[in-house]
């Protein structure tokens, strides 16, 4: 059995929240050795990686959330998100997202390679030893011989820098999700809260790539004081954090739930940050490994993404372009982005097949 566990990278542990594995006394005693190691690397070459649970459909209402996440329903409502970035904020590694279903129906017809994100799955939607090994190997390949220092979770002296980044990520994810709910209600979408894994991935990627900026990352690293010369995070960053929190609260207020949570409630929802689990018996260990090689026994609750023709896509870009020409907040960069999208869609069209000559307009119909 030990050989089986070792060959599949299995360890028995359980962690509650990002800081659950942090031993503060050990962290203080090892801080000097950590600083000595860090001093050997430039900030651009120091990376921190951690994973967090995400209830991707969590509504900011105590009653609805309790019903939504009771018992085994948590597994269907949870994703694990793996976040990694470097100390100076110049590199944000594409997210890894771990779900319950290997091939959700919403993935059909989707070019997952275009999403700048990696998707993996197991029956609990949690990080495992096997997935962690794959992650590190992929990161190593990405570095292409470059020497970096990777700080990972579950290290006895693991710093809290990623915690602030994870909090910012969840804040922006939920801000986007709740904004989509309000938008859905406005345009008459039925049950806009029932997003699928693909929707959640798009929200998560946007939050990570577009909303988390380098200054947020830098200040989270500084807050740990891992380097002797690091100062506390700036007042400007604190104000930005407060502004983002207030935006989230305003959206929650706008949803007008009867038993509404506050912004802090949705950022610290109980049980959300459990990202690994304890396997207590040999039978459970074997079953957990073998399940990852099976096809989904139970269908997920998503639907296939409706295929969109190139013709409809071009019409949509024209409509969007016309709207932006009339929208008072439009900038040249935004308009140029839409033009580039249209150019990309047009690029594959073989105009020769349907090319109309000028002479044809003057020819009499036969």
C-alpha positions in Angstrom: 0.0 0.0 0.0 2.9 2.4 0.8 4.3 1.8 -2.7 0.8 2.6 -4.2 0.6 5.8 -2.2 4.1 6.8 -3.1 3.7 6.1 -6.8 0.5 8.2 -6.9 1.9 11.1 -4.8 -0.6 10.6 -2.0 -0.2 12.2 1.4 -2.8 12.3 4.2 -3.5 15.8 5.4 -6.3 18.4 5.8 -6.0 22.1 5.7 -8.6 24.7 6.6 -8.0 28.0 4.7 -4.9 29.4 3.3 -3.3 30.1 6.6 -4.2 26.8 8.2 -0.7 25.3 7.6 1.2 28.3 9.0 3.0 27.8 12.3 3.8 31.4 13.3 6.6 30.4 15.8 8.3 28.2 13.2 7.9 31.1 10.7 9.6 33.5 13.0 12.5 31.1 13.8 13.1 30.4 10.1 12.7 33.9 8.8 16.4 34.6 8.8 17.2 31.6 6.7 14.3 32.5 4.4 15.8 36.0 3.9 19.2 34.6 3.2 17.8 32.4 0.5 15.7 35.2 -1.0 18.7 37.5 -1.1 20.2 35.1 -3.7 17.4 35.8 -6.1 16.1 39.0 -7.8 12.5 39.8 -7.1 11.4 38.8 -10.6 12.7 35.3 -9.9 10.9 34.7 -6.6 7.5 33.0 -7.1 4.7 32.2 -4.7 2.1 29.5 -5.4 -1.0 28.6 -3.5 -4.4 27.2 -4.1 -7.8 28.2 -2.8 -11.3 26.8 -2.9 -14.0 28.8 -4.7 -17.8 28.4 -4.4 -18.2 29.8 -7.9 -22.0 30.3 -7.7 -22.1 31.6 -4.1 -25.0 34.1 -3.8 -24.6 36.8 -1.1 -27.7 35.6 0.8 -27.3 33.5 4.0 -30.4 31.4 3.4 -29.8 30.7 -0.3 -26.1 29.9 0.4 -26.9 27.4 3.2 -29.3 25.6 0.9 -27.0 25.8 -2.1 -24.0 24.3 -0.2 -25.5 21.8 2.2 -23.9 18.3 2.3 -22.5 16.8 -0.8 -23.7 19.7 -2.9 -20.5 21.5 -2.0 -18.5 19.3 -4.4 -20.6 20.5 -7.4 -20.4 24.1 -6.4 -16.7 24.2 -5.7 -13.7 24.8 -7.9 -10.1 24.9 -6.8 -8.0 27.8 -8.2 -4.2 27.7 -8.2 -2.6 31.1 -8.2 1.1 31.8 -8.8 3.0 35.0 -9.4 6.4 36.6 -8.8 7.5 39.1 -6.3 7.7 42.2 -8.5 4.3 41.5 -10.1 5.7 41.2 -13.6 4.6 37.6 -14.2 1.2 36.1 -13.4 1.2 32.4 -14.2 -2.0 31.3 -16.0 -4.5 30.0 -13.5 -5.0 26.3 -12.9 -8.7 25.5 -12.2 -9.7 22.1 -10.9 -13.3 21.0 -11.2 -15.4 17.9 -10.4 -16.1 16.9 -14.0 -13.5 15.9 -16.5 -15.5 16.9 -19.6 -18.4 19.2 -18.6 -21.0 19.6 -21.4 -20.3 23.3 -21.5 -16.8 22.6 -22.9 -18.2 21.1 -26.1 -17.4 23.3 -29.1 -15.0 25.4 -27.0 -11.4 26.0 -27.9 -10.0 25.6 -24.4 -6.5 26.4 -25.7 -7.5 30.0 -26.3 -8.4 30.7 -22.6 -5.0 31.1 -21.1 -5.9 28.7 -18.3 -5.4 25.1 -17.4 -8.3 22.8 -16.4 -8.0 19.6 -14.5 -10.6 17.5 -12.7 -11.2 14.9 -10.0 -14.2 13.8 -8.0 -13.6 16.3 -5.2 -12.3 19.2 -7.3 -9.3 19.4 -5.0 -5.5 19.7 -5.5 -3.8 16.3 -5.2 -0.2 15.2 -5.0 -0.3 14.1 -8.6 -1.7 17.4 -9.9 0.8 19.3 -7.8 3.7 17.4 -9.4 2.3 18.1 -12.8 2.0 21.8 -12.0 5.6 22.1 -10.9 6.8 20.2 -13.9 4.9 22.5 -16.2 6.2 25.6 -14.4 9.7 24.3 -14.7 9.2 23.7 -18.5 7.8 27.3 -18.8 10.9 28.7 -17.1 13.1 27.0 -19.8 16.2 26.6 -17.7 15.7 29.9 -15.7 16.6 29.5 -12.0 13.8 30.6 -9.8 12.8 30.3 -6.1 9.2 28.8 -5.7 7.6 29.3 -2.3 4.7 26.8 -1.9 1.9 26.2 0.5 2.3 23.7 3.4 5.9 24.8 4.0 6.3 25.3 7.8 7.4 28.9 7.3 5.0 29.6 4.5 4.4 33.4 4.3 1.0 35.1 4.0 1.8 37.1 0.9 -0.5 35.0 -1.4 -3.4 35.3 1.1 -3.8 39.0 0.2 -3.6 38.2 -3.5 -6.2 35.5 -3.1 -8.5 37.8 -1.2 -8.1 40.4 -4.0 -8.8 37.7 -6.6 -12.0 36.6 -4.8 -13.1 40.2 -4.4 -12.8 40.8 -8.1 -14.3 37.4 -9.1 -17.4 38.1 -7.0 -17.7 41.7 -8.1 -17.8 40.4 -11.7 -20.2 37.6 -10.8 -22.7 39.8 -9.0 -22.4 42.5 -11.7 -23.4 39.7 -14.2 -26.4 38.8 -12.0 -27.7 42.4 -12.1 -27.1 42.5 -15.8 -29.0 39.3 -16.2 -32.0 40.5 -14.3 -32.0 43.7 -16.3 -32.0 42.0 -19.7 -34.4 39.2 -18.7 -32.1 36.2 -18.5 -33.7 33.3 -16.6 -31.8 32.2 -13.5 -28.6 34.2 -14.2 -27.1 32.8 -11.0 -26.8 29.3 -12.5 -23.5 29.8 -14.2 -21.5 26.8 -15.4 -17.8 25.9 -15.0 -16.9 27.7 -18.3 -18.6 30.9 -17.2 -16.8 30.7 -13.9 -13.5 30.1 -15.7 -14.1 33.3 -17.8 -14.8 35.3 -14.7 -11.8 33.9 -12.9 -9.4 34.6 -15.8 -10.8 38.2 -16.1 -10.3 38.8 -12.4 -6.7 37.5 -12.5 -5.5 38.9 -15.7 -7.4 42.2 -15.8 -8.1 43.2 -12.2 -5.1 42.0 -10.1 -2.3 44.5 -10.9 1.4 44.5 -10.2 1.1 47.0 -7.4 -1.3 44.7 -5.5 1.1 41.8 -5.8 4.1 43.9 -4.8 2.4 45.3 -1.7 1.2 41.8 -0.6 4.8 40.6 -0.8 6.0 43.7 1.1 3.4 43.1 3.8 5.2 39.8 4.7 8.5 41.6 5.3 10.4 38.7 3.9 13.1 41.1 2.9 14.8 43.4 5.5 14.2 46.5 3.4 10.5 45.8 2.7 8.2 48.5 4.0 4.5 48.2 4.8 2.1 48.4 1.9 1.3 51.9 0.6 -1.7 54.0 1.7 -2.7 54.2 -1.9 -3.0 50.4 -2.1 -5.0 50.3 1.1 -7.4 52.9 -0.4 -7.7 50.9 -3.6 -8.5 47.8 -1.5 -11.2 49.7 0.4 -12.7 51.1 -2.8 -12.9 47.6 -4.3 -14.5 46.3 -1.1 -17.1 49.1 -1.2 -17.8 48.3 -4.9 -18.5 44.7 -3.9 -20.8 45.8 -1.1 -22.7 48.2 -3.4 -23.4 45.3 -5.8 -24.6 43.1 -3.0 -26.9 45.9 -1.8 -28.2 46.3 -5.4 -29.2 42.6 -5.5 -31.6 43.3 -2.6 -31.5 39.9 -1.0 -33.7 39.4 2.1 -31.0 37.9 4.2 -28.0 39.5 2.6 -24.4 38.9 3.6 -21.9 41.7 3.8 -18.8 41.8 1.6 -16.6 40.3 4.3 -19.1 37.3 4.6 -18.7 36.4 1.0 -14.9 36.8 1.1 -14.6 34.5 4.1 -17.4 31.9 3.6 -17.0 28.9 5.9 -15.5 25.8 4.3 -14.7 27.5 1.0 -10.9 27.4 1.4 -10.7 23.7 2.1 -8.6 22.6 -0.9 -7.3 19.2 0.2 -8.8 16.3 2.1 -7.8 13.5 4.5 -8.0 9.9 3.1 -8.5 7.8 6.2 -8.6 4.3 4.9 -6.7 2.3 2.3 -10.0 1.6 0.4 -10.8 5.3 0.2 -7.3 6.0 -1.1 -7.5 3.4 -3.8 -11.0 4.6 -4.8 -10.0 8.2 -5.0 -7.1 7.4 -7.4 -9.1 5.0 -9.6 -12.0 7.5 -9.9 -9.8 10.0 -11.7 -9.5 7.6 -14.6 -13.2 7.0 -15.1 -15.6 9.0 -17.2 -18.1 11.0 -15.3 -20.7 8.7 -13.9 -23.2 11.5 -13.3 -23.8 14.2 -15.8 -23.0 17.7 -14.8 -25.8 20.3 -14.8 -24.3 22.5 -17.6 -25.4 22.7 -21.2 -23.5 22.8 -24.5 -22.3 26.2 -25.7 -24.4 27.1 -28.7 -22.4 27.3 -31.8 -22.1 30.7 -33.3 -21.6 31.2 -37.1 -19.0 33.5 -38.4 -21.8 35.5 -40.0 -23.5 36.1 -36.7 -20.2 36.9 -35.1 -19.5 39.6 -37.7 -23.0 41.0 -37.2 -22.3 41.2 -33.5 -19.0 43.1 -34.0 -20.8 45.6 -36.3 -23.5 46.1 -33.6 -20.9 46.5 -30.9 -18.9 49.0 -33.0 -22.0 51.1 -33.6 -22.8 51.1 -29.9 -19.3 52.2 -29.0 -19.4 55.0 -31.5 -22.4 56.4 -29.6 -21.1 55.6 -26.0 -19.7 58.6 -24.3 -17.0 56.7 -22.4 -15.5 55.0 -25.4 -11.8 55.5 -26.0 -9.8 54.9 -29.2 -8.1 51.8 -27.6 -11.5 50.2 -27.1 -12.7 50.9 -30.6 -9.4 49.6 -32.0 -9.8 46.4 -30.0 -13.2 45.8 -31.6 -11.7 46.5 -35.0 -9.0 44.0 -34.4 -11.6 41.4 -33.3 -13.4 41.9 -36.6 -10.2 41.7 -38.6 -9.5 38.4 -36.9 -12.9 37.0 -37.7 -12.7 38.1 -41.3 -9.3 36.6 -41.7 -10.5 33.1 -42.4 -13.1 34.0 -44.9 -12.4 32.9 -48.5 -13.8 35.9 -50.3 -12.9 34.4 -53.7 -15.7 31.9 -53.4 -18.4 34.6 -53.3 -16.5 37.5 -55.0 -18.8 39.7 -57.0 -17.3 41.7 -59.8 -18.3 45.2 -60.8 -19.5 44.0 -64.2 -22.0 41.7 -62.6 -24.0 44.6 -61.3 -24.6 45.7 -64.9 -25.4 42.4 -66.4 -29.1 41.8 -67.2 -30.6 38.7 -65.4 -31.1 35.8 -67.8 
